[in-house]
Amino acid sequence: MKQLLKERTLLRAAVRDLNTELRALQASQRDIERKLNKDSSQLDKVKDQEIKWRNLISQSMKTETDLLKKKNKAKDKLAELNKKIDRVKTVERELEEM
């Protein structure tokens, strides 16, 4: 009977210790899950920011391409205008020589 009582007492103490350890592990798990959720949220924010930057870069590249096209058109028009000016000067010189 005494032996049985000792075993029960030991088992109860062991169960208490296990419950204490279980609560500590559950608290650790909650902390880890909280940190994971926070990190996940921050990662989502970083990903969103990355997408915004990529879109901005794409938009800037498109704008640059459009500006280069306009620049080339302006250069072509200027070259054509210079040709016309040269023709007018040539005709003017020819008329003066007459």
C-alpha positions as CSV (number, residue, x, y, z in Angstrom):
1,M,0.0,0.0,0.0
2,K,2.8,2.4,0.9
3,Q,4.6,1.5,-2.3
4,L,1.5,2.2,-4.3
5,L,1.0,5.6,-2.6
6,K,4.7,6.5,-3.3
7,E,4.2,5.6,-7.0
8,R,1.0,7.6,-7.2
9,T,2.8,10.6,-5.6
10,L,5.7,10.2,-8.0
11,L,3.3,9.9,-11.0
12,R,1.4,13.0,-9.9
13,A,4.6,15.0,-9.5
14,A,5.7,13.8,-12.9
15,V,2.4,14.8,-14.5
16,R,2.6,18.2,-12.9
17,D,6.2,18.6,-14.2
18,L,5.0,17.5,-17.7
19,N,2.1,20.0,-17.6
20,T,4.4,22.8,-16.5
21,E,6.8,21.9,-19.4
22,L,3.8,21.6,-21.8
23,R,2.6,25.1,-20.9
24,A,6.1,26.5,-21.3
25,L,6.4,24.8,-24.7
26,Q,3.0,26.1,-25.7
27,A,4.0,29.6,-24.7
28,S,7.2,29.3,-26.8
29,Q,5.1,28.0,-29.7
30,R,2.8,31.1,-29.5
31,D,5.8,33.4,-29.4
32,I,7.3,31.7,-32.4
33,E,4.0,31.9,-34.3
34,R,3.7,35.6,-33.4
35,K,7.2,36.3,-34.6
36,L,6.5,34.3,-37.8
37,N,3.3,36.2,-38.5
38,K,5.1,39.5,-37.9
39,D,8.0,38.4,-40.2
40,S,5.5,37.2,-42.8
41,S,3.7,40.5,-42.7
42,Q,7.0,42.4,-43.1
43,L,7.9,40.1,-46.0
44,D,4.5,40.9,-47.7
45,K,5.2,44.6,-47.3
46,V,8.7,44.2,-48.8
47,K,7.2,42.2,-51.7
48,D,4.6,44.9,-52.3
49,Q,7.3,47.6,-52.3
50,E,9.4,45.5,-54.7
51,I,6.4,45.3,-57.1
52,K,5.9,49.1,-56.9
53,W,9.6,49.7,-57.6
54,R,9.5,47.2,-60.6
55,N,6.4,49.0,-62.0
56,L,8.1,52.3,-61.5
57,I,11.2,51.1,-63.3
58,S,9.1,49.7,-66.1
59,Q,7.3,53.0,-66.4
60,S,10.5,54.9,-66.4
61,M,12.0,52.7,-69.1
62,K,8.9,53.2,-71.3
63,T,9.1,57.0,-70.8
64,E,12.8,56.9,-71.7
65,T,12.0,54.9,-74.9
66,D,9.2,57.4,-75.8
67,L,11.6,60.4,-75.2
68,L,14.3,58.8,-77.3
69,K,11.8,58.3,-80.2
70,K,10.8,62.0,-79.9
71,K,14.4,63.1,-79.7
72,N,15.2,61.1,-82.9
73,K,12.2,62.5,-84.7
74,A,13.2,66.0,-83.7
75,K,16.8,65.4,-84.9
76,D,15.4,64.1,-88.2
77,K,13.1,67.2,-88.6
78,L,16.1,69.4,-87.8
79,A,18.2,67.7,-90.4
80,E,15.5,68.1,-92.9
81,L,15.0,71.7,-92.0
82,N,18.8,72.3,-92.4
83,K,18.7,70.7,-95.8
84,K,15.9,73.1,-96.8
85,I,17.8,76.0,-95.4
86,D,20.9,75.0,-97.4
87,R,18.7,74.7,-100.6
88,V,17.3,78.2,-100.0
89,K,20.8,79.6,-99.4
90,T,22.0,77.9,-102.6
91,V,19.1,79.4,-104.6
92,E,19.7,82.7,-103.0
93,R,23.3,82.7,-104.0
94,E,22.4,81.6,-107.5
95,L,20.0,84.5,-107.7
96,E,22.6,86.9,-106.4
97,E,25.0,85.7,-109.1
98,M,22.6,86.5,-111.8
